[in-house]
């Protein structure tokens, strides 16, 4: 069985929409595309190399993110670009209701209900199945309790609008921080592994203790 890892670039207020450029995703009139770019320093590049080059065996993508990746990475033919080589060669699984074929090498279409399809995929695969971007798909994974780990790069910026990493309806869960480090540009990389159900308590004293 594979581990499902969600990787995401997020703002302090949890926005993950269009980090890479102004035209990446303008849904709902989003006008802040490219907010991640000012924080993409050398430390950021090293983290992404670790996460994608050495921390993923298969990609799981929503249709929009797949289209963005498929329009760019196959055109990167530089033999000295290990990230391009990894993304172009690794298996890619795509949840889409509108696509009926996929052209990018080793891409596979998931049909039917996304939650059920991904649950079956996790059972069938080994290693790490990783998402990148794909906010709508991530919300479905959260609702079905399918996420095993989050690897987040949090940038020190507030946008106030846009698609969030977490939405209403996510299955309650506790998480254990396994790694954290800051970049020179002020972003924070955090990795969290699932730690079961949430725990609860109270800071209030009852009448007898008061």
C-alpha positions as CSV (number, residue, x, y, z in Angstrom):
1,X,0.0,0.0,0.0
2,X,1.3,3.5,-0.9
3,X,1.5,6.6,1.3
4,X,-0.4,9.6,0.0
5,X,1.6,12.8,0.5
6,X,0.1,16.2,-0.2
7,X,2.7,18.8,-1.1
8,X,1.6,22.4,-1.4
9,X,2.7,26.0,-1.4
10,X,0.5,28.0,1.0
11,X,0.2,31.6,2.3
12,X,-0.1,32.4,6.0
13,X,-3.9,32.4,5.5
14,X,-3.9,29.1,3.8
15,X,-4.3,30.1,0.2
16,X,-2.7,27.8,-2.4
17,X,-4.2,29.2,-5.6
18,X,-1.8,30.1,-8.5
19,X,1.5,30.3,-6.7
20,X,3.6,30.1,-9.9
21,X,2.3,32.9,-12.1
22,X,-0.5,35.4,-12.9
23,X,-2.3,33.2,-15.5
24,X,-2.0,29.9,-13.6
25,X,-5.5,30.0,-12.1
26,X,-7.8,33.0,-12.3
27,X,-10.9,31.4,-11.0
28,X,-13.2,33.8,-9.1
29,X,-11.2,36.7,-10.4
30,X,-8.1,35.7,-8.4
31,X,-5.6,38.5,-9.0
32,X,-2.6,37.4,-6.9
33,X,-1.1,34.7,-9.2
34,X,2.7,34.3,-8.7
35,X,2.8,35.1,-5.0
36,X,5.3,32.3,-4.3
37,X,7.9,33.5,-6.8
38,X,9.5,36.2,-4.5
39,X,10.3,33.5,-2.0
40,X,11.7,30.9,-4.4
41,X,15.4,31.2,-3.3
42,X,18.2,28.6,-3.2
43,X,16.8,27.0,0.0
44,X,13.4,26.6,-1.6
45,X,15.0,24.9,-4.6
46,X,16.9,22.5,-2.4
47,X,13.7,21.6,-0.5
48,X,11.8,21.0,-3.7
49,X,14.6,18.8,-5.0
50,X,14.4,16.7,-1.9
51,X,10.6,16.5,-1.9
52,X,10.1,15.7,-5.6
53,X,13.4,14.0,-6.6
54,X,13.8,11.8,-3.6
55,X,10.4,11.8,-1.9
56,X,8.0,10.7,-4.5
57,X,7.4,7.6,-6.6
58,X,4.2,8.5,-8.4
59,X,2.2,11.8,-9.0
60,X,-1.5,12.2,-8.3
61,X,-2.9,15.3,-10.0
62,X,-6.1,17.1,-10.7
63,X,-7.0,18.0,-14.3
64,X,-6.0,21.7,-14.1
65,X,-2.6,21.0,-12.5
66,X,-2.0,18.1,-15.0
67,X,-2.7,20.4,-17.9
68,X,-0.2,23.0,-16.5
69,X,2.5,20.4,-15.9
70,X,1.9,18.6,-19.2
71,X,2.2,21.9,-21.2
72,X,5.6,22.6,-19.6
73,X,7.7,19.7,-18.4
74,X,7.8,17.6,-21.7
75,X,9.3,20.6,-23.4
76,X,12.2,20.6,-20.9
77,X,14.7,18.3,-22.6
78,X,17.9,19.5,-20.8
79,X,19.6,16.3,-19.7
80,X,21.1,18.3,-16.8
81,X,17.7,19.0,-15.4
82,X,17.0,16.1,-13.0
83,X,13.6,17.4,-11.9
84,X,12.3,17.4,-15.5
85,X,13.7,14.0,-16.1
86,X,12.0,12.7,-12.9
87,X,8.6,14.2,-13.7
88,X,8.6,13.2,-17.3
89,X,9.5,9.6,-16.5
90,X,7.5,8.8,-13.4
91,X,3.9,7.4,-13.4
92,X,1.2,10.1,-13.2
93,X,-2.4,9.5,-12.2
94,X,-5.0,12.1,-13.1
95,X,-8.5,12.6,-11.6
96,X,-10.6,14.2,-14.2
97,X,-14.3,14.2,-15.3
98,X,-13.6,16.1,-18.6
99,X,-10.5,14.3,-20.0
100,X,-10.8,11.1,-22.0
101,X,-7.1,10.8,-23.0
102,X,-3.7,11.9,-21.6
103,X,-0.7,12.6,-23.8
104,X,2.1,13.0,-21.3
105,X,4.3,9.9,-20.9
106,X,3.1,7.3,-18.4
107,X,-0.1,9.2,-17.5
108,X,-3.1,7.3,-16.4
109,X,-6.7,8.5,-16.1
110,X,-8.7,7.8,-12.9
111,X,-12.4,7.4,-13.7
112,X,-15.5,7.5,-11.5
113,X,-15.6,9.0,-8.0
114,X,-12.2,10.5,-7.2
115,X,-12.3,9.4,-3.5
116,X,-13.0,5.8,-4.3
117,X,-10.6,5.7,-7.3
118,X,-7.7,7.1,-5.2
119,X,-8.5,4.7,-2.3
120,X,-8.2,1.8,-4.7
121,X,-5.0,3.3,-6.2
122,X,-3.4,3.6,-2.8
123,X,-4.1,-0.1,-2.1
124,X,-2.6,-1.1,-5.5
125,X,0.6,1.0,-5.5
126,X,3.7,0.9,-3.3
127,X,6.0,3.8,-2.2
128,X,4.9,7.5,-2.1
129,X,1.9,8.8,-4.1
130,X,2.3,12.6,-4.1
131,X,0.0,15.4,-5.1
132,X,1.2,18.9,-6.2
133,X,-1.3,21.7,-6.5
134,X,-4.8,20.2,-7.3
135,X,-6.8,22.0,-4.6
136,X,-10.2,20.5,-5.5
137,X,-8.7,17.0,-5.6
138,X,-7.0,17.6,-2.2
139,X,-10.3,18.6,-0.6
140,X,-11.8,15.3,-1.8
141,X,-8.9,13.4,-0.4
142,X,-9.3,15.2,3.0
143,X,-13.0,14.5,3.1
144,X,-12.3,10.7,2.7
145,X,-9.4,10.7,5.2
146,X,-6.9,9.5,2.5
147,X,-4.0,11.9,3.3
148,X,-1.1,10.3,5.2
149,X,1.3,13.3,5.2
150,X,1.5,17.0,4.4
151,X,4.7,18.7,3.1
152,X,4.0,22.4,3.1
153,X,6.0,25.5,2.2
154,X,4.4,28.4,4.0
155,X,5.3,31.8,2.6
156,X,5.1,35.0,4.8
157,X,2.3,36.7,2.8
158,X,-1.5,37.2,3.4
159,X,-3.8,37.4,0.4
160,X,-7.3,37.4,2.0
161,X,-8.8,35.6,-1.0
162,X,-8.3,32.4,-3.1
163,X,-8.6,28.7,-2.9
164,X,-7.5,27.3,0.5
165,X,-5.6,24.1,1.3
166,X,-8.2,23.1,3.9
167,X,-12.0,23.4,3.3
168,X,-15.1,22.6,5.3
169,X,-15.7,18.9,5.5
170,X,-12.2,17.6,6.0
171,X,-12.1,14.5,8.2
172,X,-10.9,15.3,11.7
173,X,-7.4,14.1,12.3
174,X,-4.3,14.9,14.5
175,X,-0.9,15.4,12.9
176,X,2.7,15.0,14.1
177,X,5.3,17.5,13.1
178,X,8.3,15.5,11.7
179,X,10.4,18.3,10.1
180,X,10.6,22.0,9.9
181,X,13.1,24.6,8.6
182,X,13.1,28.2,7.5
183,X,14.4,29.4,4.2
184,X,16.6,32.5,3.7
185,X,13.6,34.3,2.1
186,X,11.5,33.7,5.2
187,X,9.3,30.8,4.1
188,X,8.8,27.8,6.4
189,X,8.9,24.2,5.3
190,X,6.8,21.8,7.5
191,X,6.2,18.1,7.2
192,X,3.3,16.5,9.2
193,X,2.4,12.8,9.5
194,X,-1.0,11.6,10.4
195,X,-1.3,10.8,14.2
196,X,-4.8,9.4,14.5
197,X,-7.9,11.1,15.9
198,X,-7.8,14.6,17.5
199,X,-7.4,14.7,21.3
200,X,-9.6,17.0,23.4
201,X,-9.4,18.6,26.8
202,X,-10.3,21.8,28.7
203,X,-8.4,24.7,30.2
204,X,-11.4,25.6,32.3
205,X,-11.6,24.5,36.0
206,X,-14.8,22.9,37.2
207,X,-16.7,24.3,40.2
208,X,-15.0,22.0,42.7
209,X,-11.5,23.0,41.6
210,X,-12.3,26.7,41.4
